[in-house]
């Protein structure tokens, strides 16, 4: 939301539509790297304590990192195809490749922030979120305004922010990890819990983001840009909803 004035000043509606569509593709890809392990983490977090909890957390993080890295690698390989198919040009394949590289870091940050919340470290949670917001504004401004890198600058900045944010989150929760040791019991438990929820997650994502693909099929990328800016204003309501959900889910 804070970046809307910057984007609308430096990008036309078509370019903003491209940014939104690439971000949508990455959001969809991240759920395949997560396969609802964030739900499993929340479900079983309080079932364990001490070293067992550390082993449980370590196994979830390892599983998500491997899956997310695989999804990201596949995305990089098919970026040119996706760019040509959806955007009608290979011009945006680099931006897509950079975006797909974010996936492991995005998912690790999500898991890490869940742990911070469940341990009721409210101040740390707020500081981590503000740290990411601050970095995003600084780096997007640097890459887009100062270096004039255009759309590619947006996603270079986002990748850098994703990496730095993930490092910060992992540093804060570092005491929750133990020596790497795969545990079949924990992996089976979280997979059996998370996978049945995955179709519902896909449905939720399709309901929230599928409209972009209808718009680009029947209208234009420029329409997506206008639509996306409108949604940013509506995000004020989404913010209130998210506040409730973050308190309710635990």
C-alpha positions in Angstrom: 0.0 0.0 0.0 2.8 2.4 0.9 4.4 1.9 -2.5 1.3 2.7 -4.6 2.3 6.4 -5.0 5.8 5.4 -6.2 4.5 2.7 -8.6 1.8 4.9 -10.1 4.3 7.7 -10.5 7.0 5.7 -12.3 5.0 3.0 -14.1 2.1 3.2 -16.5 -1.0 1.0 -16.0 0.4 -1.8 -18.3 3.7 -2.0 -16.4 1.9 -2.0 -13.1 -0.3 -4.8 -14.4 2.8 -6.8 -15.3 4.2 -6.2 -11.7 0.9 -7.4 -10.2 0.6 -10.4 -12.4 4.2 -11.6 -11.7 3.6 -11.1 -8.0 0.4 -13.1 -8.3 2.2 -16.0 -10.0 4.8 -16.0 -7.3 2.1 -16.0 -4.5 0.5 -19.1 -6.2 3.9 -20.8 -6.5 4.7 -20.3 -2.8 1.8 -22.4 -1.7 3.2 -25.3 -3.6 6.4 -24.9 -1.7 4.6 -24.7 1.6 1.9 -27.4 1.1 0.1 -26.2 4.2 3.1 -26.8 6.5 2.3 -23.5 8.2 -1.0 -25.0 9.3 0.8 -28.1 10.6 3.3 -26.0 12.5 0.4 -24.1 14.2 -1.5 -27.3 14.9 1.3 -29.2 16.6 3.4 -26.4 18.0 2.1 -26.7 21.6 2.1 -30.5 21.5 5.8 -30.6 22.0 8.3 -28.9 24.2 12.1 -28.8 24.7 14.2 -30.7 22.3 11.2 -32.5 20.7 9.8 -29.1 19.7 13.2 -28.0 18.3 13.4 -31.2 16.2 9.8 -30.8 15.1 10.5 -27.2 13.9 13.7 -28.1 12.3 12.1 -30.9 10.2 9.3 -28.6 9.0 11.7 -25.9 8.0 13.9 -28.4 6.2 10.9 -29.8 4.3 9.6 -26.4 3.3 13.1 -25.2 2.3 13.6 -28.2 0.0 10.1 -28.0 -1.6 10.3 -24.3 -2.0 13.7 -24.5 -3.6 12.4 -27.1 -6.0 9.4 -25.0 -6.9 11.6 -22.0 -7.3 14.0 -23.9 -9.6 11.2 -25.2 -11.8 9.9 -21.6 -12.0 13.2 -20.3 -13.2 13.4 -23.0 -15.8 9.9 -22.2 -17.2 10.1 -18.4 -16.8 10.6 -17.8 -20.5 7.6 -19.9 -21.3 5.4 -18.2 -18.7 6.4 -14.8 -19.9 5.6 -15.6 -23.5 2.3 -17.4 -22.7 0.8 -14.8 -20.2 2.5 -11.6 -21.2 3.1 -12.2 -24.9 6.8 -11.5 -24.7 10.0 -12.9 -23.3 10.9 -9.4 -22.1 9.7 -10.2 -18.6 11.4 -13.6 -18.2 14.3 -12.1 -16.1 11.8 -10.5 -13.7 10.0 -13.8 -13.4 13.3 -15.7 -12.7 14.2 -13.2 -10.0 10.7 -13.5 -8.5 10.8 -17.3 -8.4 14.1 -17.1 -6.5 12.2 -15.4 -3.6 10.1 -18.4 -2.9 12.3 -20.3 -0.3 13.0 -17.0 1.6 9.3 -16.0 1.6 8.2 -19.3 3.0 10.9 -19.5 5.6 10.0 -16.0 6.8 6.3 -17.1 7.0 7.2 -20.1 9.2 9.6 -18.0 11.3 7.0 -15.3 12.0 4.5 -17.9 13.1 6.9 -19.1 15.7 7.5 -15.5 16.9 3.8 -15.0 17.3 3.2 -18.4 19.0 5.9 -17.5 21.5 4.1 -14.2 22.1 7.1 -12.1 21.2 4.9 -9.3 20.1 7.5 -6.6 20.0 9.9 -8.7 18.0 7.1 -9.5 15.6 6.3 -5.9 15.0 9.9 -4.9 14.6 10.5 -7.7 12.0 7.4 -6.6 10.0 8.5 -2.9 10.2 12.0 -3.9 9.2 10.7 -5.6 6.1 8.4 -2.7 5.2 11.3 -0.2 5.7 13.7 -2.3 3.6 11.1 -2.7 0.8 10.5 1.1 0.6 14.2 1.8 0.6 15.3 -0.7 -1.9 12.4 -0.3 -4.3 13.0 3.4 -4.2 16.8 2.9 -4.8 16.3 0.4 -7.7 13.4 2.2 -9.4 14.1 5.9 -8.8 17.8 6.2 -8.4 19.1 3.3 -10.6 16.1 3.5 -13.0 15.9 -0.3 -13.4 12.2 -0.3 -14.1 10.2 -3.5 -13.6 13.4 -5.5 -13.1 14.4 -3.1 -10.4 11.2 -3.9 -8.5 11.9 -7.6 -8.4 15.6 -7.2 -7.7 14.6 -5.1 -4.7 12.0 -7.6 -3.6 14.5 -10.5 -3.8 17.0 -8.6 -1.7 14.4 -7.7 0.9 13.2 -11.4 1.0 16.7 -12.6 1.7 17.5 -10.0 4.3 14.1 -10.5 6.0 14.5 -14.3 6.1 17.9 -13.9 7.6 16.6 -11.5 10.3 13.7 -13.8 11.2 15.8 -16.9 11.3 18.3 -15.1 13.5 15.6 -14.1 16.0 14.2 -17.7 16.2 17.6 -19.5 16.0 17.2 -21.0 19.5 14.2 -23.0 18.2 16.4 -25.2 15.9 18.5 -28.2 16.8 21.1 -30.2 14.9 19.8 -31.3 11.6 18.2 -34.7 12.0 15.4 -36.0 9.9 12.6 -37.7 11.8 10.1 -39.8 9.9 7.5 -39.5 12.7 7.4 -35.7 12.5 7.5 -35.6 8.7 4.6 -38.1 8.4 2.6 -36.2 11.0 2.9 -32.8 9.4 2.4 -34.2 5.8 -0.7 -36.2 6.8 -2.1 -33.1 8.5 -1.2 -30.5 5.9 -1.9 -32.2 2.6 -5.6 -32.7 3.1 -5.9 -29.0 3.7 -4.0 -28.2 0.5 -6.9 -28.4 -2.0 -8.8 -25.9 0.1 -5.8 -23.6 0.1 -5.6 -23.8 -3.7 -9.3 -23.0 -3.8 -8.8 -20.0 -1.6 -5.9 -18.7 -3.7 -7.9 -19.3 -6.9 -10.8 -17.3 -5.4 -8.5 -14.4 -4.5 -6.2 -14.2 -7.5 -7.8 -16.1 -10.3 -9.5 -12.9 -11.5 -6.2 -11.7 -12.9 -6.1 -14.5 -15.4 -9.7 -13.9 -16.5 -8.8 -10.2 -17.0 -5.7 -10.9 -19.1 -7.7 -13.4 -21.2 -10.6 -11.1 -22.0 -9.1 -7.6 -21.5 -5.5 -6.5 -21.1 -2.5 -6.2 -18.8 -3.4 -2.5 -18.4 -6.7 -3.5 -16.9 -4.9 -5.6 -14.3 -2.9 -2.5 -13.3 -6.0 -0.5 -12.7 -7.7 -3.4 -10.9 -4.6 -3.9 -8.7 -4.5 -0.3 -7.6 -8.2 -0.4 -6.7 -7.5 -3.5 -4.6 -4.7 -1.7 -2.7 -7.2 0.8 -1.4 -9.5 -2.1 -0.4 -6.6 -3.6 1.5 -7.5 -1.4 4.4 -10.4 -3.7 5.0 -8.2 -6.7 4.5 -5.9 -5.3 7.1 -8.6 -5.3 9.7 -9.6 -8.9 8.8 -5.9 -10.0 9.0 -5.6 -8.5 12.5 -8.6 -10.7 13.6 -7.3 -13.8 11.9 -3.8 -13.6 13.4 -5.3 -13.5 16.9 -8.1 -16.0 16.2 -6.1 -18.8 14.5 -3.7 -19.5 17.4 
